[in-house]
């Protein structure tokens, strides 16, 4: 097996382990990540709108 495949499988296994053993904390982490992406997207939208005002 190549290293990339092993690392990918290990990461997936870790994510599954965390989802199963700590579902509340995992949900909070996903919410925080999505919130960050949302704020970033809103900032980009604000920037583009300001270019055309």
N, CA, C and O atoms as a printed pandas DataFrame, in Angstrom:
     atom_number atom_name residue_name chain_id  residue_number  x_coord  y_coord  z_coord
0              1         N          UNK        A               1    0.844   -1.188    0.000
1              2        CA          UNK        A               1    0.000    0.000    0.000
2              3         C          UNK        A               1    0.883    1.243    0.000
3              4         O          UNK        A               1    1.949    1.271    0.615
4              5         N          UNK        A               2    0.423    2.241   -0.688
5              6        CA          UNK        A               2    1.209    3.465   -0.642
6              7         C          UNK        A               2    0.818    4.304    0.575
7              8         O          UNK        A               2   -0.226    4.089    1.191
8              9         N          UNK        A               3    1.655    5.235    0.893
9             10        CA          UNK        A               3    1.505    6.026    2.121
10            11         C          UNK        A               3    0.224    6.855    2.088
11            12         O          UNK        A               3   -0.458    6.976    3.106
12            13         N          UNK        A               4   -0.105    7.417    0.949
13            14        CA          UNK        A               4   -1.296    8.261    0.841
14            15         C          UNK        A               4   -2.559    7.466    1.183
15            16         O          UNK        A               4   -3.443    7.969    1.876
16            17         N          UNK        A               5   -2.638    6.245    0.705
17            18        CA          UNK        A               5   -3.799    5.410    0.972
18            19         C          UNK        A               5   -3.888    5.053    2.460
19            20         O          UNK        A               5   -4.976    5.054    3.036
20            21         N          UNK        A               6   -2.765    4.753    3.070
21            22        CA          UNK        A               6   -2.737    4.415    4.499
22            23         C          UNK        A               6   -3.156    5.616    5.338
23            24         O          UNK        A               6   -3.940    5.472    6.276
24            25         N          UNK        A               7   -2.646    6.784    5.013
25            26        CA          UNK        A               7   -2.995    7.992    5.766
26            27         C          UNK        A               7   -4.484    8.301    5.605
27            28         O          UNK        A               7   -5.145    8.674    6.574
28            29         N          UNK        A               8   -5.009    8.152    4.409
29            30        CA          UNK        A               8   -6.433    8.400    4.168
30            31         C          UNK        A               8   -7.293    7.435    4.971
31            32         O          UNK        A               8   -8.269    7.848    5.597
32            33         N          UNK        A               9   -6.942    6.166    4.956
33            34        CA          UNK        A               9   -7.701    5.176    5.723
34            35         C          UNK        A               9   -7.620    5.451    7.220
35            36         O          UNK        A               9   -8.612    5.295    7.932
36            37         N          UNK        A              10   -6.463    5.853    7.696
37            38        CA          UNK        A              10   -6.299    6.174    9.116
38            39         C          UNK        A              10   -7.155    7.389    9.488
39            40         O          UNK        A              10   -7.777    7.402   10.550
40            41         N          UNK        A              11   -7.191    8.396    8.635
41            42        CA          UNK        A              11   -7.998    9.588    8.909
42            43         C          UNK        A              11   -9.488    9.243    8.943
43            44         O          UNK        A              11  -10.217    9.720    9.812
44            45         N          UNK        A              12   -9.931    8.425    8.010
45            46        CA          UNK        A              12  -11.337    8.012    7.986
46            47         C          UNK        A              12  -11.666    7.200    9.238
47            48         O          UNK        A              12  -12.717    7.392    9.849
48            49         N          UNK        A              13  -10.770    6.300    9.612
49            50        CA          UNK        A              13  -10.993    5.496   10.816
50            51         C          UNK        A              13  -11.072    6.387   12.058
51            52         O          UNK        A              13  -11.916    6.164   12.926
52            53         N          UNK        A              14  -10.208    7.381   12.149
53            54        CA          UNK        A              14  -10.236    8.298   13.285
54            55         C          UNK        A              14  -11.540    9.088   13.321
55            56         O          UNK        A              14  -12.143    9.244   14.382
56            57         N          UNK        A              15  -11.975    9.583   12.171
57            58        CA          UNK        A              15  -13.239   10.328   12.118
58            59         C          UNK        A              15  -14.412    9.461   12.539
59            60         O          UNK        A              15  -15.271    9.900   13.304
60            61         N          UNK        A              16  -14.450    8.236   12.043
61            62        CA          UNK        A              16  -15.535    7.330   12.434
62            63         C          UNK        A              16  -15.493    7.037   13.935
63            64         O          UNK        A              16  -16.533    7.009   14.592
64            65         N          UNK        A              17  -14.305    6.822   14.469
65            66        CA          UNK        A              17  -14.158    6.575   15.903
66            67         C          UNK        A              17  -14.689    7.754   16.713
67            68         O          UNK        A              17  -15.422    7.569   17.684
68            69         N          UNK        A              18  -14.315    8.967   16.307
69            70        CA          UNK        A              18  -14.769   10.152   17.033
70            71         C          UNK        A              18  -16.276   10.350   16.907
71            72         O          UNK        A              18  -16.934   10.737   17.872
72            73         N          UNK        A              19  -16.825   10.086   15.725
73            74        CA          UNK        A              19  -18.272   10.229   15.537
74            75         C          UNK        A              19  -19.043    9.246   16.408
75            76         O          UNK        A              19  -20.105    9.574   16.936
76            77         N          UNK        A              20  -18.506    8.050   16.552
77            78        CA          UNK        A              20  -19.205    7.023   17.328
78            79         C          UNK        A              20  -19.037    7.253   18.827
79            80         O          UNK        A              20  -19.997    7.106   19.583
80            81         N          UNK        A              21  -17.843    7.608   19.260
81            82        CA          UNK        A              21  -17.580    7.719   20.694
82            83         C          UNK        A              21  -17.933    9.079   21.282
83            84         O          UNK        A              21  -18.234    9.177   22.471
84            85         N          UNK        A              22  -17.900   10.139   20.458
85            86        CA          UNK        A              22  -18.179   11.489   20.953
86            87         C          UNK        A              22  -19.062   12.247   19.964
87            88         O          UNK        A              22  -18.615   13.212   19.344
88            89         N          UNK        A              23  -20.311   11.813   19.816
89            90        CA          UNK        A              23  -21.167   12.437   18.791
90            91         C          UNK        A              23  -21.479   13.910   19.066
91            92         O          UNK        A              23  -21.551   14.706   18.130
92            93         N          UNK        A              24  -21.665   14.283   20.330
93            94        CA          UNK        A              24  -21.996   15.686   20.632
94            95         C          UNK        A              24  -20.834   16.623   20.307
95            96         O          UNK        A              24  -21.027   17.682   19.711
96            97         N          UNK        A              25  -19.634   16.225   20.704
97            98        CA          UNK        A              25  -18.460   17.049   20.422
98            99         C          UNK        A              25  -18.185   17.100   18.913
99           100         O          UNK        A              25  -17.754   18.127   18.389
100          101         N          UNK        A              26  -18.437   15.988   18.227
101          102        CA          UNK        A              26  -18.237   15.953   16.777
102          103         C          UNK        A              26  -19.215   16.897   16.081
103          104         O          UNK        A              26  -18.845   17.609   15.148
104          105         N          UNK        A              27  -20.452   16.895   16.538
105          106        CA          UNK        A              27  -21.449   17.794   15.960
106          107         C          UNK        A              27  -21.077   19.250   16.200
107          108         O          UNK        A              27  -21.233   20.091   15.315
108          109         N          UNK        A              28  -20.587   19.546   17.394
109          110        CA          UNK        A              28  -20.155   20.913   17.687
110          111         C          UNK        A              28  -19.003   21.336   16.790
111          112         O          UNK        A              28  -18.958   22.477   16.330
112          113         N          UNK        A              29  -18.072   20.423   16.538
113          114        CA          UNK        A              29  -16.929   20.734   15.676
114          115         C          UNK        A              29  -17.378   20.999   14.249
115          116         O          UNK        A              29  -16.879   21.916   13.597
116          117         N          UNK        A              30  -18.319   20.199   13.762
117          118        CA          UNK        A              30  -18.831   20.403   12.396
118          119         C          UNK        A              30  -19.582   21.727   12.310
119          120         O          UNK        A              30  -19.436   22.465   11.335
120          121         N          UNK        A              31  -20.390   22.028   13.332
121          122        CA          UNK        A              31  -21.110   23.311   13.345
122          123         C          UNK        A              31  -20.146   24.486   13.330
123          124         O          UNK        A              31  -20.371   25.470   12.626
124          125         N          UNK        A              32  -19.076   24.385   14.104
125          126        CA          UNK        A              32  -18.094   25.464   14.150
126          127         C          UNK        A              32  -17.399   25.620   12.796
127          128         O          UNK        A              32  -17.180   26.741   12.338
128          129         N          UNK        A              33  -17.055   24.509   12.160
129          130        CA          UNK        A              33  -16.399   24.576   10.852
130          131         C          UNK        A              33  -17.330   25.179    9.810
131          132         O          UNK        A              33  -16.911   26.019    9.013
132          133         N          UNK        A              34  -18.580   24.760    9.812
133          134        CA          UNK        A              34  -19.539   25.310    8.855
134          135         C          UNK        A              34  -19.809   26.784    9.130
135          136         O          UNK        A              34  -20.001   27.568    8.200
136          137         N          UNK        A              35  -19.824   27.159   10.397
137          138        CA          UNK        A              35  -19.998   28.574   10.747
138          139         C          UNK        A              35  -18.850   29.415   10.221
139          140         O          UNK        A              35  -19.060   30.524    9.731
140          141         N          UNK        A              36  -17.644   28.892   10.320
141          142        CA          UNK        A              36  -16.481   29.600    9.782
142          143         C          UNK        A              36  -16.557   29.753    8.274
143          144         O          UNK        A              36  -16.249   30.812    7.727
144          145         N          UNK        A              37  -16.973   28.676    7.605
145          146        CA          UNK        A              37  -17.132   28.759    6.145
146          147         C          UNK        A              37  -18.210   29.764    5.765
147          148         O          UNK        A              37  -18.068   30.502    4.790
148          149         N          UNK        A              38  -19.294   29.789    6.545
149          150        CA          UNK        A              38  -20.379   30.730    6.269
150          151         C          UNK        A              38  -19.897   32.173    6.418
151          152         O          UNK        A              38  -20.169   33.024    5.571
152          153         N          UNK        A              39  -19.174   32.430    7.517
153          154        CA          UNK        A              39  -18.666   33.798    7.733
154          155         C          UNK        A              39  -17.705   34.203    6.618
155          156         O          UNK        A              39  -17.713   35.351    6.173
156          157         N          UNK        A              40  -16.890   33.271    6.176
157          158        CA          UNK        A              40  -15.968   33.560    5.082
158          159         C          UNK        A              40  -16.712   33.882    3.794
159          160         O          UNK        A              40  -16.364   34.825    3.083
160          161         N          UNK        A              41  -17.744   33.090    3.499
161          162        CA          UNK        A              41  -18.540   33.330    2.289
162          163         C          UNK        A              41  -19.261   34.672    2.375
163          164         O          UNK        A              41  -19.331   35.407    1.391
164          165         N          UNK        A              42  -19.792   34.986    3.545
165          166        CA          UNK        A              42  -20.470   36.276    3.708
166          167         C          UNK        A              42  -19.499   37.436    3.534
167          168         O          UNK        A              42  -19.868   38.471    2.979
168          169         N          UNK        A              43  -18.280   37.279    3.995
169          170        CA          UNK        A              43  -17.271   38.329    3.834
170          171         C          UNK        A              43  -16.928   38.538    2.368
171          172         O          UNK        A              43  -16.772   39.671    1.912
172          173         N          UNK        A              44  -16.811   37.442    1.634
173          174        CA          UNK        A              44  -16.516   37.546    0.197
174          175         C          UNK        A              44  -17.672   38.213   -0.526
175          176         O          UNK        A              44  -17.453   39.053   -1.399
176          177         N          UNK        A              45  -18.909   37.850   -0.172
177          178        CA          UNK        A              45  -20.083   38.468   -0.800
178          179         C          UNK        A              45  -20.110   39.957   -0.509
179          180         O          UNK        A              45  -20.372   40.761   -1.403
180          181         N          UNK        A              46  -19.843   40.329    0.728
181          182        CA          UNK        A              46  -19.810   41.754    1.105
182          183         C          UNK        A              46  -18.756   42.490    0.298
183          184         O          UNK        A              46  -19.007   43.592   -0.191
184          185         N          UNK        A              47  -17.585   41.897    0.152
185          186        CA          UNK        A              47  -16.511   42.511   -0.614
186          187         C          UNK        A              47  -16.918   42.722   -2.075
187          188         O          UNK        A              47  -16.719   43.803   -2.628
188          189         N          UNK        A              48  -17.484   41.690   -2.693
189          190        CA          UNK        A              48  -17.866   41.805   -4.102
190          191         C          UNK        A              48  -18.980   42.833   -4.271
191          192         O          UNK        A              48  -18.966   43.604   -5.231
192          193         N          UNK        A              49  -19.939   42.855   -3.357
193          194        CA          UNK        A              49  -21.011   43.852   -3.437
194          195         C          UNK        A              49  -20.451   45.259   -3.300
195          196         O          UNK        A              49  -20.926   46.177   -3.969
196          197         N          UNK        A              50  -19.453   45.445   -2.448
197          198        CA          UNK        A              50  -18.878   46.778   -2.271
198          199         C          UNK        A              50  -18.145   47.246   -3.505
199          200         O          UNK        A              50  -18.000   48.450   -3.716
200          201         N          UNK        A              51  -17.680   46.324   -4.325
201          202        CA          UNK        A              51  -17.022   46.714   -5.565
202          203         C          UNK        A              51  -17.985   47.353   -6.555
203          204         O          UNK        A              51  -17.593   48.199   -7.358
204          205         N          UNK        A              52  -19.261   46.938   -6.492
205          206        CA          UNK        A              52  -20.236   47.410   -7.460
206          207         C          UNK        A              52  -21.193   48.467   -6.927
207          208         O          UNK        A              52  -22.145   48.842   -7.611
208          209         N          UNK        A              53  -20.952   48.946   -5.723
209          210        CA          UNK        A              53  -21.805   50.003   -5.155
210          211         C          UNK        A              53  -21.311   51.369   -5.553
211          212         O          UNK        A              53  -21.904   52.377   -5.168
